[in-house]
Every structure is written in C-alpha cells, then in structure tokens.
Amino acid sequence: MSRLELLTPEGLRVDGRRPNELRKIIAKTSVLAQADGSAYIEQGNTKVLAAVYGPQEVRHRMQILHDRAIINVEFNVAPFSTSERKKRSKNDKYDNGIKLQTSQFPRSQIDIYLQVLQHDGGTLQACINAATMALIDAGIPMIDYVCASTAGCIDKQPVLDLNYLEESSDSPELTVAILPRTGKVNLMSMESRLHVDMLESVASLATEGCEQIHTILDAVVRDTTQHLKDSLMQ
Amino acid sequence: MPYLSQAERDYITEGVQSDLRADGRGRLDYRALVLETGIISQANGSARVRLGDGTDVLVGVKVEIDQVEPDADNVGKVVCNVECSPSASQQFEGHGADDLNNELTQALQRVLGGPQCGINFEKLCIIKGQQCWIVYIDAMILDYSGNVLDTIFMATKAALFNTRIPKTQIQDLGDGEFEFEVLDDVEDAERLDGIENIPIGVTLNKIGTGHIIDASPLEELCTEAKLTIAVNKDSQICGIQKGAEGGIEPGLMSEMIQTAKRIGQSLIQQLDQKLQDEEQQVDEKRLNGENIEKLGFFAMV
C-alpha cells in the first residue's frame, strides 16, 4: 500500500477533484484523412485516437457471417505513453461491446483501431468513448451511444473516474458502459476486490458518470454536425 | 494503396514536366505544416507534425539510464523506432506494417545513430565504463498522405529540441568507484548537446525527367526513383538513401543533391524559427503564471 493520501479529510482527491467529479473531457471527430471515421478524445491526461474503416468486404472469407457484420478491434499503446518506456504486443484486444446495427451489413466487416497516445488511467473507458465517436463519425447506424466510465472506492468513499495514481494504488476500479437512452448496461468489468455492499453505490456512480459523458459527447457530435451544416449552407 | 491507371500516371508525369502538380503546387513547393511540441507529458520530449491535410507523425522521446556498451564505454546512444498505426492505412493492420516499419526505422537510425547527427554522444555518458543515457526516439505514423520520411525527420528534430535530460550529480567514492544521483528538479534538466546540428531528410521523387519534393500518395505511386538526403544546418550531407526501382542519371543525381541541400537549408531555418517562437511563447506564459494549453489534435481547422 502506498502512503500517499488519496482522499484528504476535506474530501478532495490527489488532483483536486471531488469524489463525484469527472476529469476534463475534450473530444473531436474527423481528425484523420484516411479512415472512414475517426475521433480523438482526452479524458484528463489519457489521450486516445480511434479510427474506423468499413463496413467493407470481409478480408478472411472464413469469418463471414451471413446475417450481420463482423467487428474487428485492434488496440495499440504508444511506447512513450506511460512513465516507463515499453514495447507492447499489438494484440492486447478488448472486446468493447459496441452496440451496432450490424444486421444492416450482412457479410461485411467493420474495423476499429484504437491508439493510446498517453496513458493516465481509465484506458478502457476512453477507448470505448473514442470508438463510439469514431463510429458515429463514420456514419454507421447505432442504436445509441455507448458511454463508458469508471468508478472506484477509496476509504469506503465511491469515487468517479480514477486517474493513474488512484488506479495503481490498490483501489478497486469498475468500468461500466451503458446505452444512455435506455440505461441498459453494456459492459461491466472489474479486476480487483470490492466489498459487495459497496458495489451498488460504485456502479451507480459510474452510471452517473456515463450519463455525464453522454451529454458531453452528444454536444460535440451536434456541434460538429451543425458546423458541417452551416458550411454546406453557405 | 490505390492502383493508378495509365491516364492518371500520364497526367501526373505531364504535370511534373510543366511544373504544375495536381494540387496546384510547383515542383519544389512544400505543403503547409502544423507543428507542436511538448504534447505528451509522460515523455521527456515530444512533437507532432501534420503535413498538408494528411500525413500526421507523433514523436515521443524518452531517456533512460542503462549500462554502456563494452566496446564503446564513454558514449551513450540513440535508439530509433518507427511504427505505423493502422489508423493511417488499413494495410498496416496486424503485421502489415512490419516491412515499412523496418525500412523507416533503419532510415532514421542510420542518420541519427552515428556522429553525423551532430549530437554529442560523450555527454550522454554518465560514468565512463558504467552507465549512460539512452535516448529512445519513438515515431508513430497516425495518418498518411505521402512524404512520411521527411515528416518523421522534422518531427524528430522538433521532439529532440523539446527534450530535456535530467542532470546527474556524480560522487567519487574513492578506489575508482563512482555513484550518481539523478536530480529531480525539472528546472535543472538540460537540452541534448549538439541539438542544432541534427539533420533533416529531404526526399526527392523522380517522375519522368523531373524531380519533386513532398510527394503526395499518388505522386509516390508514379515515382521511378527516389532519393532521401539528410542535410544539416551547415549544408553538410549526413546520409543518402536511394529508394524505388528506377535508376537516376549521374547528372540528375548531383542536381538532385544540390536541390536537397538548398531546400533542406530553408526547411531547417523555418523549423528552427518556429520552434524558437513556440518556446518563447511557452516561456512567456510560464513567467506570467498562465496556463499552457496544448492544442494537439484540436490545432486543425
């Protein structure tokens, strides 16, 4: 256990946030020229770039699904993204439970490439949010946004959106992804120990975080679309 | 990679002949570039260069302490690595980029790995015969629209300009034994020695009888032969690499080298000016206690 004080007596966290406060999120779509859809998102110091190609012909014919599209996700971490330089294998794959209307594109493939440029906790949530934005940018019909957020527990106090320091100091971290409109949970993942009595409050805090993220991302998408519309009208 | 029809090929070749390229540039015109340094806080130095509406390169520099090589015990070293992200092109998925990664890594390593790059390698040594700094240069290609190698060189020069190496304090323990301490103070960190001499690469593509710089992807497809020349600010040539299948006439070769020298000079001047301006702005903001906002991907229109 680290001796670092993660929660001050006044209830502030190491980076000065309150327990139920998200880090600053900025996002932008259409950042790349080659990809069909792309997005860049910063959640605090975690920076992720996502590119989407497709729907297109399936590359390996064996994988063809006759009634829907297959989704291929590749995840890559930049060697300089963490405090220690490491070369990582390319094939750490996340299945991020994106909800697409895949049945509209039988016998095709959608590729999602995720690139972590800087890592400061909550990579999975940032990747999911970036992928959602890139898919929207690519114009692929989706049932809803998939918004993800993390929550953890420090000194029995549920906290939202852990950064790297909090994540690495033995505090449990739960990632939740939801479809904001129906509130359905799409993904829930935790790789540490948390008392079952706390689970509900932590999960509901994470869900709250997802809804906040949804508002932010939706505003970005609407803004971009409005901008596009305005430039077309001129 | 798209295929090129004969008609397209002729169109591009004729264009080069008459000094008017498809995007309106002349043979020796460069595209506009966006440059920003210090965008990755976990790295000792970083830079992102976006060339035209496409090619996007992010370079992160990290310095680490390691044992010296037994056969060269008073120098540190520079290790380069280039990775093409699949976000740049679908072809780079899985192991699809391995060949290109190797090619670009080698090209960068050949220029920056030796004394021709101008960095004072002896200054990277902390204790002779024991420990030294290793400078890891990692370049990532995030988006692709031609002329990648030149962009990598430029981003690398910018990232190295941005790099600060922590100071070390050596203690003499007697009996020829030494110990050192890395000073934590950020203010104390120093720039690499000889940074101003780092060369940049200029790639000339021979199309028809003419040659062009800063080729677009389609122009790269029509290239018969290409020549990458590394030049430093004193217009010394620090490396030459010939690529693609075709040959280059001896007369044209020396003409191309002269062009590269001239272009390289003006590019280095502009790059240095840009870097200095940016640094000055950051310093000013720091003095006034203002927040330094990095634009990153938001820098584009």
Contacts between the chains, C-beta under 8 A, distances in Angstrom:
chain1	res1	chain2	res2	distance
A	26	B	298	7.1
A	28	B	297	5.7
A	28	B	298	5.9
A	31	B	143	8.0
A	31	B	297	4.9
A	31	B	300	7.4
A	32	B	56	7.2
A	32	B	87	5.7
A	32	B	88	7.7
A	32	B	142	7.0
A	32	B	143	4.6
A	33	B	53	5.7
A	33	B	54	4.5
A	33	B	143	5.6
A	33	B	144	7.9
A	33	B	145	5.7
A	34	B	54	7.3
A	34	B	87	7.5
A	34	B	88	5.9
A	34	B	89	5.6
A	34	B	143	5.9
A	34	B	144	5.7
A	34	B	145	7.4
A	35	B	87	5.9
A	35	B	143	8.0
A	38	B	87	6.7
A	40	B	296	7.5
A	40	B	297	4.2
A	42	B	296	7.3
A	45	B	41	6.2
A	47	B	296	7.3
A	49	B	85	7.8
A	49	B	87	6.1
A	49	B	142	6.3
A	49	B	297	7.5
A	50	B	87	7.6
A	51	B	85	7.9
A	51	B	86	6.9
A	51	B	87	3.5
A	53	B	90	5.2
A	74	B	86	5.8
A	74	B	93	6.2
A	74	B	94	7.4
A	76	B	85	6.3
A	76	B	86	7.5
A	78	B	58	7.5
A	78	B	60	6.6
A	78	B	83	8.0
A	78	B	138	6.9
A	78	B	140	5.7
A	79	B	60	7.2
A	79	B	62	7.8
A	79	B	81	6.8
A	79	B	83	7.7
A	79	B	136	7.4
A	79	B	138	4.5
A	80	B	40	6.0
A	80	B	42	6.6
A	80	B	43	4.4
A	80	B	46	7.0
A	80	B	60	2.9
A	80	B	61	7.4
A	80	B	62	5.4
A	80	B	136	7.7
A	80	B	138	5.1
A	81	B	40	7.4
A	81	B	42	6.4
A	81	B	60	7.8
A	82	B	42	6.2
A	83	B	42	5.5
A	85	B	62	4.4
A	85	B	64	6.3
A	85	B	136	5.4
A	85	B	138	7.5
A	87	B	81	7.8
A	90	B	94	7.2
A	111	B	86	7.6
A	111	B	90	6.7
A	111	B	93	7.0
A	113	B	85	6.9
A	113	B	86	4.2
A	113	B	87	5.0
A	113	B	93	7.3
A	115	B	85	5.1
A	115	B	87	5.8
A	115	B	140	7.5
A	115	B	142	6.9
A	117	B	40	6.7
A	117	B	58	6.7
A	117	B	140	7.8
A	118	B	40	5.4
A	118	B	41	6.9
A	118	B	42	6.0
A	119	B	42	7.4
A	120	B	42	7.9
